Amino acid sequence: MLVLAKPKLVARLLASDFPSENPRTQTRNFPYTNRWRSLIEPHRKMKEILEYTNRVSPLDPIAMEDFLKAFELKTFSKGDFILRADQACKHYYYIKSGLTKSHFYKEDKEFIMTFFKEGMMFTEISSYLTEQPSKYMIMALEETIVYSISKKEILDLCKRHHTIEALFSKLFSFATLGMMKRISEMLEENATRRYKNYIEENNGLLQRISLGDLSNYLGITQVSLSRIRAQK
């Protein structure tokens, strides 16, 4: 678990009082002593989550402190499973760095549902909500560092903090809408349109995803993918 500072300090940190961003203000408000450094450093490392929650559904300072204390930092090597098929998903994850894929196999053929990259917060929503074993696997495609929070912690936090309950209500909605969009795309659009959509929305990932994974995401063979890529 990460040890956090008092709510007033959290509020100041949310105002971007980090040494690298505002050294003069930082020197005035937070003297460079070992004591202050020990309080500030955990927040510096989790700044991404502070910014993410502010964009989605802001938390009040006390809720933010309790929320961040519940996270655990984990590192997965390339090829490691964050979630295996037939395991119940009991966590939400925020990717600090790295890339993962959510996938399953049917008759020895791989189907990739989606990719999760740094800056995204996710879970395997159907297993998380039903507490039933997942049909999907989530695997790291490169070394991936995540902040993990358990469902037990989330339920407890939602009972105590309305702003955290509102945050996860939005996250559940995002996951449901994303799943509906993915299903609609596979049923209604042809492979060329799916490829173009992917390029428009995820151009920065092309150098990090293999052609095999991309073709399995699009639901086509690598030969078909090569033909589509060759089109002008």
C-alpha positions, 0 to 999 in steps of 0.5 A: 500500500502507498502512504499518503499525506493529509487531505490539505496536502492532496488539494495542493498537489492537485493544484500542480504544486510539484517541484518540476512544474512550479519550483518557486511555489513548491519551495515556499509551501513545501520546504525540501526536508526529508519529512516533506519529501516522504509525503510528496513522493507518493503523490508524484508517482501517482499523478497520472491517476489524479489527472485521470480521475479529474477528467472522468469524475473529480474526487473530493480531497478526502475521497482522493486520499482514501482512493489512492491508498487502496492501489497496489503497484504491480509489474508484468513482463511481456507475455505475463497474464494479468488475467487468465481465462476461467479466473474471476476478475476481481480488480480494476487496473490503471496502466502507468506504462505498457500495453496489454490485449484482451483476447480469447480462443475459439477452436484454436483461433485467437480473437482480440477484443481490445488493447489497453495502453498507458493512461487507461483504466480497465477491467474485464467488465462482465466477470467483474460484475457477475463474479463469474470466471472470465472467458477472456485473458488479459496479457501484457504485450510489453513490460507493463506497470499497473496500479491495481485496486480490488473490488472489495476496496472499491465497494467499501470506498463507494459506500463511504464516498459519493464521489468515488461511487460516481467515478465508478458509475461512469467507468462502468458506463464507459466499459459498456459503451465500448463493448457495444461499439466493438460488437457493432463495428464487427457486425456492421462494418467491413474489414477495410473500414475497421482498419481505417477506424483503428488507424484514425483512433490508435495510430500511435500503437501501430509500431507496438502491435504485431501484424498478427495481433492487429489481424486478430483484432480486425477479424481477418487473416494477415494476408487480407490485412496486407492487401488492405494496407497496400491500398492507397 
